[in-house]
Amino acid sequence: CISKAYTIKNKLEKHLINEKIVLEEMSSNSPFCVNYIRSYKDENFIYFLMEYINGLELFDVIRIIGILSPDQSRFYGAIMLEFL
């Protein structure tokens, strides 16, 4: 979830809309991508309902382990290309 006030204060409305569009397009039951189910909102927050995956996002893993090896980079690059 993300606060509507935070989104407006930081001018993130377009980014949030784009993220929703990308998630909708990518939800293909790929074993390499968390599935987006739908979004909800109330007066204070916007919620993205996603499949539960026990683990971290790739961005967070890279911050922990550092630069990916060439083989790891090719693997994750190929997964991203699958969705183009």
C-alpha positions in Angstrom: 0.0 0.0 0.0 1.0 3.6 -0.5 -0.3 6.7 1.1 -2.3 9.0 -1.2 -0.9 12.0 0.7 2.7 10.7 0.2 2.0 10.1 -3.5 0.6 13.6 -4.0 3.3 15.3 -1.9 6.1 13.6 -3.9 4.3 14.0 -7.3 4.2 10.2 -7.9 0.8 9.9 -9.4 2.1 9.2 -12.9 4.6 6.7 -11.6 2.0 4.8 -9.6 -0.3 4.7 -12.7 2.6 3.4 -14.8 3.5 0.8 -12.3 -0.1 -0.5 -12.2 -0.2 -0.6 -16.1 3.1 -2.6 -16.2 2.0 -5.0 -13.4 -1.3 -5.6 -15.3 0.6 -6.3 -18.5 3.2 -8.6 -16.9 0.8 -10.8 -14.9 1.2 -13.9 -17.0 1.8 -16.5 -14.3 5.5 -16.5 -15.1 7.5 -18.4 -12.4 9.9 -15.4 -12.5 7.5 -12.6 -11.8 5.1 -12.0 -8.9 1.6 -11.9 -10.1 -0.5 -8.8 -9.7 -4.2 -9.5 -8.8 -5.8 -6.1 -8.6 -5.7 -2.7 -6.9 -8.0 -1.1 -4.3 -8.2 2.3 -2.7 -9.8 4.0 0.3 -9.7 7.6 1.4 -6.1 7.4 2.6 -4.3 4.6 0.8 -3.9 2.8 -2.6 -3.3 -1.0 -2.3 -1.9 -3.4 -4.8 -2.9 -7.0 -4.2 -0.1 -9.2 -5.2 0.7 -12.9 -5.0 2.7 -13.7 -1.9 6.3 -14.5 -2.5 8.6 -15.2 0.5 11.8 -13.4 -0.4 13.2 -10.1 -1.6 12.9 -8.0 -4.8 15.8 -8.2 -7.2 16.7 -4.6 -6.3 17.0 -5.4 -2.6 19.1 -8.6 -3.3 21.5 -6.6 -5.4 21.9 -4.0 -2.6 22.7 -6.9 -0.2 25.0 -9.0 -2.4 26.5 -6.3 -4.6 27.1 -6.4 -8.4 25.7 -9.5 -10.2 28.0 -11.9 -12.0 27.8 -11.9 -15.8 25.9 -15.2 -15.6 23.4 -13.8 -13.1 23.0 -10.6 -15.2 22.3 -12.6 -18.3 19.7 -14.7 -16.5 17.8 -11.8 -15.0 18.2 -9.8 -18.3 16.6 -12.8 -20.2 13.7 -12.9 -17.8 13.0 -9.2 -18.3 13.2 -9.6 -22.1 10.5 -12.3 -21.8 8.0 -9.6 -21.0 8.8 -7.2 -23.9 
